[in-house]
Amino acid sequence: MKKIKENNPKKSNIPILIIMWFFILLFGGMIYYIVDYSINNKQELIGNSYNGRAKILAAQNLRGTIYSKDGDVLVSSSLNQDGKEVRHYEYGPMFSHVIGYATNGRMGIEDQANYYLINSNAPVSTKAKMDAQGLKYPGDSVYSTLDLNLQKAAYDAMGLYKGAIVVSEPSTGKILALVSKPDFDPAEVMYKWNDLINDSKSSVLLNRVTQGKYPPGSTFKIITALEYIKEHPDDYYKYHYNCTGSITRGEDTIRCYHGMVHGSLDFKKAFAKSCNSAFADIGLSVNRNEFGYTLNTLLFNNVLPTSLQTSSSKLIVTDSTLDTDMIQIVIGQGLSNITPLQLNMITSAIANDGILMQPYVIDRVENSAGTVIKQFKPEEYGRLMEENEAQIMRDLMVNVVNEGTATKLKGTSYYSGGKTGSAEFGVSKSGESHAWFTAFAGSENDEDELPDICLTIIIEEAGSGGDYAVPIAKRIFDAYYQNK
C-alpha cells in the first residue's frame, strides 16, 4: 500500500507571504514618498492652482507684508469698506518686476513667497483677539534682500530707457536691486491685464534681468580672456597684436568699434581698449573644445542656480565651430546671447575669488510678533574659476576703469573694475547697439580687499556702454558708498 504524501502548509504559504510583504513594502514606500514630498514641497503644493488649501488660507489670513532689507514697507494689505482685501504697492512701478503682483496669477516675490504670505504663525493670543473681532489673522511678513536706496538710485538712473539693472552682493548672492524697464504698476494689473499681456512691442511683463536674452557685445571678452588665461597661465601677458582696425576670416570682417585703429597692444591693453580685432585673433587661437567646456562652467546651456524665474543662455562651441562663427562669438556677437543676471553672476564670481554664491531675494520670514519663522542663508554654488584666474580678471577689469573704456568711473573714493560692451543687434540699419556695463566696486580704493558690490546694466538701443551705462553705474556705486 502506497503512503500518501502530505502537503506542508508552511511551504505552500511561502509564495503568498512573499507577495504580501512585497505589497506591504511597496505601499510603505509610496506612503513614505508622499509624506516626504508633501513636507519638502509644501510651498509648491499649496501654490498649485488645483489645491483649494490656498484659497482657504487666503480667506482666513490677511496677506502678509513685504519689506526691504532695512524694514521699509514695500507691499502691504488692508480691507476696504466692502471687506475686500486690497494690496498696496507703496512705490508703484519701482519694484514691479522683482516684487511682482498677486492677481491674475503671480510674479516675483509675490509668487516665490506666496506660501509664507498667505500663512499665519501669529501667537495664539493674537489669533484669539482676531477671532473675537471677526477679523482675519495677520499673515507672515517677508523681509527681502532689496535695498530701497539702491533700488531708487537704479530706477531713477535708468530714466526713460528700456533695459535692465541688477545689483548684487558677491560674497552672499543677495540681490540688492533689480530694475527692468518698461515697467508697470502692480496695483493696476487687475484692471489693465489684457493690455499688459497683449503688449508684444515692449514686453512690459518680461523681467529683462532674468529672462531677457541679449548679445553681450564686448562684455563677452571677459569669457574669452578667461579662456586664454586658462590655456596660457604663465605667459598670457606676453600676447601681442598690432591692430589695424579690422580682421578678416573668409568672407567675414570684424571691425573695431567706430573703425578705431588701436595699434600695438599687449593683452592687458587689448582688454582695456576692448579691441575687437585683437580678441578675434585671441579667440581663433584658443582650443575650441576647452572653450566649450568653459562656457558650460560659466552656466551657458544650464539652468541658472537660483529660485528666480530665469531663461537659459545657449551657446555651444566645439572643434567643428567655423572660424567665421568663432570670430563673432568671442567678441559677443553672432550666436552669443546672455541674460543680465547670468553676466552678473559671472562678474560676482570674479569678485569673490572664483566662487559663485546663488542669487536670492528673500532674507527671512517673520510672524506678526516679530519671531523669525524661516531664515534664508547664503548658499555656495561652486567654483567657476581658480582663485588666481579671478585675481587676474579683477586686475584687467580695474584697468578698464583706469585706462580703458570706463574711465568715467575714475576719481571716486572707492575702487572699481568692469567691462563695457556695445552689442550690435540691428538688421534694418547698421550701427544699432545695446549699451552694456558689468562691474564691481570695493571700499576705500583698497584693491587687496575683495569687492563689496557688483552690478550689471544694459540700456537697449543706447549705443556705447562707456558713454551710457558707465555713468549709471557711477550713480549706483555712489549711492551705495554714501550710505555704507
DRENLO-609803 format. One line per 10 residues: number of its first residue (from 1); their letters; for each residue x, y, z of C-alpha. Coordinates in steps of 0.25 Angstrom, whole numbers, plus 5000, padded with zeros to 4 digits. Each point is the difference from the previous one (the first is absolute). Layout:
N
NUM) a) X:Y:Z | ...
This chain:
484
1) mkkikennpk) 5000:5000:5000 | 5006:5014:4996 | 5002:5010:5010 | 4992:5013:4997 | 5010:5012:5000 | 4994:5011:5009 | 5001:5015:4995 | 5009:5009:5009 | 4991:5012:5003 | 5012:5009:5004
11) ksnipiliim) 5007:4997:4987 | 4987:5003:4992 | 4998:5014:5007 | 5014:5005:4996 | 4996:5006:4987 | 4988:5006:5006 | 5009:5006:5011 | 5010:5005:4990 | 4989:5007:4992 | 4994:5006:5012
21) wffillfggm) 5013:5006:5005 | 5003:5005:4986 | 4987:5008:5000 | 5002:5005:5015 | 5013:5005:4996 | 4995:5006:4987 | 4989:5008:5007 | 5009:5004:5012 | 5010:5006:4990 | 4989:5007:4993
31) iyyivdysin) 4994:5006:5013 | 5014:5004:5004 | 5003:5007:4987 | 4986:5007:5000 | 5003:5005:5014 | 5014:5004:4997 | 4996:5007:4988 | 4989:5007:5007 | 5009:5005:5011 | 5012:5005:4990
41) nkqelignsy) 4991:5005:4990 | 4988:5007:5008 | 5002:5013:4993 | 4998:4995:4986 | 4989:4991:5005 | 4992:5012:5006 | 5004:5009:4988 | 4994:4990:4990 | 4987:5005:4994 | 4993:4987:5002
51) ngrakilaaq) 5002:5001:5015 | 4989:5006:5007 | 5008:5002:5013 | 5006:5013:4995 | 4986:5006:4998 | 4997:4996:5015 | 5012:5006:5005 | 4998:5013:4992 | 4986:5001:5006 | 5005:4997:5014
61) nlrgtiyskd) 5012:5009:5000 | 5003:5014:4995 | 5012:4999:4990 | 5013:5004:5007 | 5009:5012:4998 | 5012:5000:4992 | 5012:5009:5005 | 5013:5005:4995 | 5013:4994:5007 | 4999:5012:5009
71) gdvlvsssln) 4986:4999:5004 | 4993:5010:4990 | 4986:4995:4996 | 5000:4997:4986 | 4986:4993:4999 | 4989:4999:5010 | 4985:4995:5000 | 4988:5006:5006 | 4985:4998:5000 | 4991:5010:4993
81) qdgkevrhye) 4986:5005:5004 | 4994:4987:4993 | 5009:4991:5008 | 5008:4997:4987 | 5015:4999:5002 | 5009:5010:4992 | 5014:4999:4997 | 5009:5013:5002 | 5012:5002:4992 | 5007:5011:5007
91) ygpmfshvig) 5010:5004:4989 | 4991:4998:4988 | 5008:4994:4988 | 5014:5002:5006 | 5000:4985:5005 | 4990:4995:4990 | 5009:4988:4994 | 5007:4996:5013 | 4988:5001:5009 | 4990:4996:4989
101) yatngrmgie) 4985:4999:5002 | 4990:4991:5007 | 4988:5001:4991 | 4997:4993:4986 | 5011:4990:5004 | 5012:5004:5008 | 5014:5005:4997 | 5013:5004:5007 | 5001:4999:5015 | 4985:5000:5001
111) dqanyylins) 5001:4986:4993 | 5013:4995:5007 | 4995:5003:5014 | 4985:4998:4998 | 5000:4988:5009 | 5005:5009:5012 | 4992:5012:4996 | 4987:4992:5001 | 5003:4992:5013 | 4999:5006:5014
121) napvstkakm) 5009:4996:5011 | 4995:5011:5009 | 5000:4997:5015 | 4987:4993:5005 | 4997:5012:5008 | 5000:5008:4988 | 4991:4990:4992 | 4990:5000:5012 | 4999:5015:4999 | 4998:5000:4985
131) daqglkypgd) 4989:4989:5002 | 4993:5008:5010 | 5000:5012:4991 | 4996:4992:4988 | 5013:5004:4993 | 5010:4992:4991 | 5013:4995:5006 | 5012:5009:4997 | 5008:4992:4989 | 5015:4998:5002
141) svystldlnl) 5009:5011:4995 | 5012:4998:4990 | 5012:5008:5001 | 5007:5001:4987 | 5015:5003:4997 | 4996:5012:4992 | 5007:5014:5004 | 4990:5011:4998 | 5011:5010:4998 | 5007:4992:4989
151) qkaaydamgl) 4987:4997:4993 | 4996:5014:4999 | 5013:5004:4995 | 5000:4989:4989 | 4986:5003:4997 | 5002:5015:4998 | 5013:4999:4993 | 4993:4991:4989 | 4991:5011:4998 | 4991:4998:4987
161) ykgaivvsep) 5010:4990:4994 | 4996:4986:4998 | 5009:4989:5006 | 5004:4994:5013 | 5009:5002:5012 | 5003:4990:5011 | 5009:5003:5012 | 5005:4988:5009 | 5009:4997:5012 | 5010:4990:4994
171) stgkilalvs) 5004:4995:5014 | 4986:4995:5003 | 4992:5000:4987 | 4990:5010:5005 | 4992:5008:4990 | 5001:5015:5005 | 4992:5006:4988 | 4993:4995:4987 | 4994:5009:4990 | 4994:4997:4987
181) kpdfdpaevm) 4994:5010:4990 | 4990:5002:4995 | 4993:4998:5013 | 4985:4999:5005 | 4993:5004:5013 | 4997:4987:5007 | 4987:5006:5006 | 4994:5002:4986 | 5003:4986:4995 | 4986:4995:5003
191) ykwndlinds) 4994:5011:4991 | 5010:5001:4989 | 5003:4985:4999 | 4995:4999:4985 | 5008:5012:4996 | 5013:4995:5007 | 5000:4986:4994 | 4997:5005:4986 | 5011:5010:5000 | 5009:4992:4992
201) kssvllnrvt) 5008:5012:4995 | 5006:5004:5014 | 4998:4986:5007 | 4997:5008:5013 | 4998:4988:5008 | 5013:4994:4996 | 5011:5001:5011 | 5012:5004:4992 | 5010:4997:5011 | 4996:4985:5001
211) qgkyppgstf) 4993:4997:4987 | 5005:5010:4990 | 5011:4993:4990 | 5009:5010:4993 | 5013:5000:4992 | 5010:5003:5011 | 5010:5008:4991 | 5013:5003:5005 | 4996:4996:5015 | 5002:4986:4994
221) kiitaleyik) 5015:5003:4999 | 5001:4996:5015 | 4997:4986:4996 | 5009:5000:4988 | 5011:5006:5009 | 4998:4990:5011 | 5001:4988:4990 | 5013:5006:4994 | 5006:5001:5015 | 4996:4986:5003
231) ehpddyykyh) 5007:4995:4988 | 5012:5009:5002 | 5001:5002:5015 | 5015:5003:5000 | 5002:5009:4987 | 4986:5006:4997 | 5006:5014:5003 | 5010:4998:4988 | 4989:5000:4990 | 5002:5011:4989
241) ynctgsitrg) 4991:5005:4989 | 5001:5011:4990 | 4986:5006:4998 | 4997:5006:4986 | 4986:5002:5003 | 4994:4987:4994 | 5003:4985:4999 | 4995:4991:4989 | 4997:4985:4999 | 4994:4994:4988
251) edtircyhgm) 4988:5010:4996 | 4999:5006:5014 | 5007:5012:5004 | 5000:5005:5015 | 5002:5014:5002 | 5003:5008:5013 | 4990:5009:5005 | 4998:5012:4992 | 5011:4996:4991 | 5011:5003:5011
261) vhgsldfkka) 5014:4996:4997 | 5007:4996:5013 | 5014:4997:4995 | 5009:4992:5009 | 4993:4992:5011 | 5004:4991:5011 | 4990:4991:5007 | 4996:5010:5011 | 4999:5012:4990 | 4992:4992:4990
271) fakscnsafa) 4990:4997:5011 | 5000:5014:5006 | 4997:5006:4986 | 4991:4989:4996 | 5007:4997:4987 | 4991:4991:4991 | 5011:4997:4991 | 5009:4995:5011 | 4989:4992:5007 | 4996:4994:4986
281) diglsvnrne) 5015:4996:4999 | 5000:4994:5014 | 4987:4993:4998 | 5006:4993:4988 | 5012:4995:5008 | 4992:4993:5011 | 4997:4985:5001 | 4985:5000:4996 | 4996:4988:5008 | 5007:5006:5012
291) fgytlntllf) 4992:5013:4997 | 4987:4992:4999 | 5003:4994:5014 | 5003:5013:5006 | 4987:5005:4994 | 4992:4989:5008 | 5008:5003:5012 | 4995:5015:4999 | 4986:4995:5000 | 4997:5000:4985
301) nnvlptslqt) 4991:4989:4996 | 4996:4998:5014 | 4988:5004:5009 | 5005:5011:5009 | 5002:4997:5015 | 4989:5009:5006 | 4986:5000:5004 | 4997:5011:4991 | 4993:4997:4987 | 5011:5001:4989
311) sssklivtds) 5003:4997:4986 | 5012:4991:4996 | 5010:5006:4990 | 5004:4990:4989 | 5014:5000:4994 | 5007:4988:4995 | 5015:5000:4995 | 5007:4988:4995 | 5012:4997:4992 | 4990:5000:4988
321) tldtdmiqiv) 4996:5014:5002 | 5004:5008:4988 | 5010:5012:5000 | 4990:5009:4995 | 4991:4997:5012 | 5011:5000:5010 | 5005:5014:4997 | 4985:5005:5002 | 4998:4991:5013 | 5013:5005:5007
331) igqglsnitp) 4996:5014:4999 | 4986:4998:5005 | 4993:5000:4986 | 4994:4990:4991 | 4995:4988:5008 | 5003:5006:5013 | 4989:5003:5010 | 4999:5002:5015 | 4990:5005:5010 | 5005:5012:5009
341) lqlnmitsai) 4998:4991:5012 | 5010:4990:4995 | 5010:5010:4996 | 4999:5006:5014 | 5002:4986:5006 | 5013:4998:4992 | 5004:5014:5005 | 4997:4997:5014 | 5008:4987:4999 | 5012:5008:4995
351) andgilmqpy) 4998:5010:5012 | 4999:4988:5010 | 5013:4993:4997 | 4993:4991:4990 | 4989:4995:5009 | 4986:5002:4996 | 4989:5002:5010 | 4986:4997:4996 | 4992:5013:4998 | 4988:5002:5009
361) vidrvensag) 4990:5011:5003 | 4993:4995:5013 | 5008:5001:5013 | 4990:4995:5011 | 4985:4998:5004 | 4995:5006:5013 | 4986:4998:5007 | 4992:5012:5005 | 5007:5000:5013 | 5014:5001:4993
371) tvikqfkpee) 5004:4986:5002 | 5009:4994:4989 | 4992:4989:4994 | 5010:4997:4988 | 5014:5005:4998 | 5006:4999:4986 | 5015:4999:5000 | 5011:5002:4989 | 5003:4988:4992 | 5012:4997:4992
381) ygrlmeenea) 4998:4995:4986 | 5014:4996:4998 | 5013:5005:4993 | 4999:5006:4986 | 5015:5003:4999 | 5013:4998:5008 | 5003:5011:5010 | 5013:5005:4993 | 4991:5001:4987 | 4990:5008:5007
391) qimrdlmvnv) 5011:5009:5005 | 5006:5002:4986 | 4986:5003:4995 | 4997:5011:5011 | 5014:5007:4997 | 4996:5000:4985 | 4986:5006:5003 | 5006:5010:5010 | 5009:5005:4988 | 4988:5002:4992
401) vnegtatklk) 4996:5011:5009 | 5014:5005:5002 | 5004:5000:4985 | 4989:4995:4992 | 4985:5001:4995 | 4995:5003:5014 | 5008:5012:5005 | 4987:5007:5004 | 5001:4992:5013 | 5014:5006:5003
411) gtsyysggkt) 5003:5009:5012 | 4990:4994:5010 | 5002:4997:5015 | 4999:4985:4997 | 5007:4992:4989 | 4992:4993:4989 | 5002:4991:4988 | 4991:4996:4989 | 4998:4997:4985 | 4992:5008:4990
421) gsaefgvsks) 4993:4995:4988 | 4993:5005:4988 | 4992:4989:4994 | 4996:5001:4986 | 4986:4995:4997 | 4994:5008:4989 | 4996:4994:4987 | 4992:5011:4994 | 5012:5010:5001 | 5014:4998:5004
431) geshawftaf) 5006:5006:5013 | 4988:4997:5009 | 5006:4995:5013 | 4996:4997:5015 | 5009:5007:5011 | 5006:4990:5010 | 5008:5001:5012 | 5003:4989:5011 | 5008:5004:5012 | 5004:4999:5014
441) agsendedel) 5005:5010:5011 | 5007:5000:5013 | 5002:5009:5012 | 5011:5010:5002 | 5008:4998:4987 | 5006:4987:5007 | 5001:4990:4988 | 5006:4990:5009 | 4986:4999:5006 | 4989:4992:4993
451) pdicltiiie) 4989:5009:4994 | 4987:5003:5008 | 4991:5001:4988 | 4997:4996:4986 | 4991:5006:4989 | 4996:4997:4986 | 4993:5010:4991 | 4994:4999:4986 | 4994:5012:4993 | 4993:4996:4988
461) eagsggdyav) 5003:5007:4987 | 5008:5010:5007 | 5014:4998:4993 | 5013:5000:5008 | 5001:4994:5013 | 5011:5009:5005 | 4991:5012:4996 | 4987:4996:5006 | 5001:4988:5009 | 5012:5004:5008
471) piakrifday) 4994:5014:5005 | 4988:4992:5005 | 5010:4990:5007 | 5007:5012:5007 | 4986:5005:5005 | 4997:4987:5006 | 5014:4998:5006 | 5000:5014:5006 | 4986:4997:5006 | 5006:4987:5007
481) yqnk) 5012:5006:5006 | 4993:5013:5004 | 4992:4992:5009 | 5010:4989:5004
